[in-house]
Amino acid sequence: MSTARLVPADDDHLSHADFGKIATLIGQEVGIRLPPTKRMMVEGRLRRRLRALDLPSFDAYCDYVFRRGGLDQELVYLINVVTTNKTDFFREAEHFELMQSTLVPNLLRARSGERRPLLKVWSAASSTGAEAYTIAMVLAEMARHQDNFKYAILGTDVSTDVLAQGTRGVYPAEQIAPVPQDMQSRYLMWSRQSGSRAEVRIVPELRRLVRFQRLNLMDSAYPYDRDVDIIFLRNVLIYFDKADQAAVIGRLVSHLRPGGYLLLGHSESMIGTTIPVRQVAPAVFQRL
Ligand SMILES: C[S@@+](CC[C@H](N)C(=O)[O-])C[C@H]1O[C@@H](n2cnc3c(N)ncnc32)[C@H](O)[C@@H]1O
């Protein structure tokens, strides 16, 4: 007799009480607010995780998570499940135009006494790396015409799944449509295995310049340099409450060099008044 595989039945659901426990935990750990309206979304995303663990029900999953020591193993996966990782190459493209036309020239002018200064750029909620590699492509284009600077890019995120994709630098071909054609030819390699969908990979010359690491923005301190030139913090603050938004912005600004820039998502232009920055463009702030 074959043994039936344990999987949650379609009519098994995440109870309001268990959703509440998960929402509280996620709020405390990563700052993401999960209002009751998100219960079905979390249930849908968790269903696959239950199958992977061979657990028969949401009750069983919550017993597993909230038993003594359960979070040591499961928290990372739970965070991967609840984070929303939507991103794009050249998302909110005006920021990349501004980076090229104004921000980088200003930063280089301020350091004209240095021979080939190193520009440090940080994508602080990098998701799969589309933002970090967009930055890399724009800087590589600039460096083709002016060899007077070097650059290094850091991508951080709390989700290990997206960081793994960023490190590989492999993307479904349909995602690279926003990348201008000439940059596609210079910075992307095509692979098409028969039977599978077409994929592209970022060229090794750019992958070498981009490093990905796990960082929870809710941590009270970040173990990174304090002379970063540009920080992208886009489309993540929307998930946090006001106090956490202000704390994250304050910590990140303290990692910028004076004159460095912080870029938020266009729907996130609110910023606490006590932070020492001035606004220079929509959602773009310069450290004083
Ligand atoms: C919607 S994506 C935005 C990606 C990219 N910045 C963009 O604008 O296209 C938000 C990312 O923030 C990450 N995130 C959420 N909470 C976080 C936290 N506490 N620390 C670090 N990253 C977090 C998520 O994992 C997700 O990949």
The ligand as a MOL file (V3000), in Angstrom:
LIG
                    3D

  0  0  0     0  0            999 V3000
M  V30 BEGIN CTAB
M  V30 COUNTS 27 29 0 0 0
M  V30 BEGIN ATOM
M  V30 1 C 9.1940 45.6850 -3.1780 0
M  V30 2 S 10.8930 45.2100 -2.9750 0 CHG=1
M  V30 3 C 11.7360 46.6550 -3.5880 0
M  V30 4 C 13.0150 46.2980 -4.3230 0
M  V30 5 C 13.7720 47.4800 -4.9500 0
M  V30 6 N 14.2930 48.3630 -3.9450 0
M  V30 7 C 12.9070 48.2180 -5.9330 0
M  V30 8 O 12.4930 49.3460 -5.6340 0
M  V30 9 O 12.6190 47.6860 -7.0060 0 CHG=-1
M  V30 10 C 11.0820 45.3790 -1.1980 0
M  V30 11 C 12.2170 44.5540 -0.6260 0
M  V30 12 O 12.4220 44.9400 0.7360 0
M  V30 13 C 12.8310 43.8040 1.4510 0
M  V30 14 N 12.6060 44.0180 2.8980 0
M  V30 15 C 11.4370 44.0440 3.5810 0
M  V30 16 N 11.6630 44.2400 4.8870 0
M  V30 17 C 13.0010 44.3500 5.0460 0
M  V30 18 C 13.8620 44.5310 6.1600 0
M  V30 19 N 13.3800 44.6550 7.3990 0
M  V30 20 N 15.1910 44.5780 5.9500 0
M  V30 21 C 15.7100 44.4390 4.6850 0
M  V30 22 N 14.9470 44.2430 3.5910 0
M  V30 23 C 13.6160 44.2020 3.7690 0
M  V30 24 C 11.9760 42.6790 0.8750 0
M  V30 25 O 12.5440 41.4030 1.0960 0
M  V30 26 C 11.9330 43.0630 -0.6050 0
M  V30 27 O 12.8900 42.3630 -1.3580 0
M  V30 END ATOM
M  V30 BEGIN BOND
M  V30 1 1 1 2
M  V30 2 1 2 3
M  V30 3 1 2 10
M  V30 4 1 3 4
M  V30 5 1 4 5
M  V30 6 1 5 6
M  V30 7 1 5 7
M  V30 8 2 7 8
M  V30 9 1 7 9
M  V30 10 1 10 11
M  V30 11 1 11 12
M  V30 12 1 11 26
M  V30 13 1 12 13
M  V30 14 1 13 14
M  V30 15 1 13 24
M  V30 16 1 14 15
M  V30 17 1 14 23
M  V30 18 2 15 16
M  V30 19 1 16 17
M  V30 20 1 17 18
M  V30 21 2 17 23
M  V30 22 1 18 19
M  V30 23 2 18 20
M  V30 24 1 20 21
M  V30 25 2 21 22
M  V30 26 1 22 23
M  V30 27 1 24 25
M  V30 28 1 24 26
M  V30 29 1 26 27
M  V30 END BOND
M  V30 END CTAB
M  END
